[in-house]
């Protein structure tokens, strides 16, 4: 089997449903080489970076021995796991991560899930679990219905219908309503809640018999038998069968056993969706980065012959620096990326979006930036005012890195608060973007401020003067003394005096256009706040200066 991913991604895909990290660094193993069941009576040859399932391994001494001799990526033992000082030291020394299998979860289920997650490429449609195609809940619903001779539905934790069997005509109108709406009607859910049915499902692994509920026409619905679907101690959903009487013991046992197989398929389906999302994210990332693999990524996305625009979307706020805030932020970013993908797919079936780092990137087939801007603006209006969107230039599908660079630059401008609109194109923020790029160049070269502006800053610092403010106001007003003096709340005569003074101190010729341009550029690059002076009220000193004769100061 060709290794698909590392231990960190396996843990991320499965979450804590089946296994959790007890001790160790999951990032140390680059690729998992395979899944192996430990046999103490066999001299096994492990593939490189194997993931070893320690079935029946509970004794700390045995765990210590395995950690010291396996040479694997990770060892999985049944949880809860007691981590002694010796075990902790052995994990740190060997580099073999120690994982715990959730109580109640089966080793068979874990092995199947791991092998599916590690399989390279997309899900093989020929793969089966319990004789049913992996993740095909409808086929599984029909199989369960045949086992117990009753029509069934498979539902998630919120009573949404994930799949249903045939023979639903043998049920009743409430079942038909449920299937048509893909959701158990609220009035029935409330009655089930009032009867304590859901509490029984949460507490038991055995089928629960429910007497028929009253229907709207005064009759009663058929009774139901329901069983919880769990993976370990996590409640995934339930299976509901419409019956006329309690199930016989043999069918009740078959129904209960079927729930375990449904759990495996539900987990496989969930993992398959995560794998598909990661694959698409990898393709989007490769396509917008450019480089040797970009052409193949674009081809697999079906965008080789398309003119496209790259969108870069980010949240305009954070959730704090604590762990809970960070987790909420990650979840919100992923939700926004998923919503963007859904929105754009409705616009164009070949649009692709994925979360890369803290930015959701989208590739939108579009002939103009204006259209991409309208689509991005519409999405922001729908999702709320807490996102910023940068719109790149139109580019050929094989040159998306240029469009991505433009979208990134726009997003930087928006995040810096240097644009009026939360959604913008490169042309909308051209000057602000140019200043940011010049700032990057200055930072990269380590340049320091020099010349007239540096001399004025030094003078202001030593004498509590405001010559830099005066120069900036005069440059912004294109030499209009009346407008510039009003902007800084001083008398024109005082302002003219300050101009003469700054020319002397800064040794700058204000009649030289090159000197003016250089000074304006320095003010915006080194002192960005100087470009937007904060409003202030006239001081008593300014009031006295307003009545002074020219040259009195």
Beta strands, then each sheet from edge to edge (+ up, - down):
strand 1: 19-23
strand 2: 34-37
strand 3: 50-53
strand 4: 74-78
strand 5: 97-101
strand 6: 128-129
strand 7: 132-133
strand 8: 152-156
strand 9: 161-164
strand 10: 208-210
strand 11: 223-231
strand 12: 234-243
strand 13: 307-315
strand 14: 352-356
strand 15: 359-365
strand 16: 387-396
strand 17: 423-425
sheet 1: 1+ 5- 4- 3- 2-
sheet 2: 6+ 7-
sheet 3: 9+ 8- 12+ 11- 10+
sheet 4: 14+ 15- 13+ 16- 17-
end
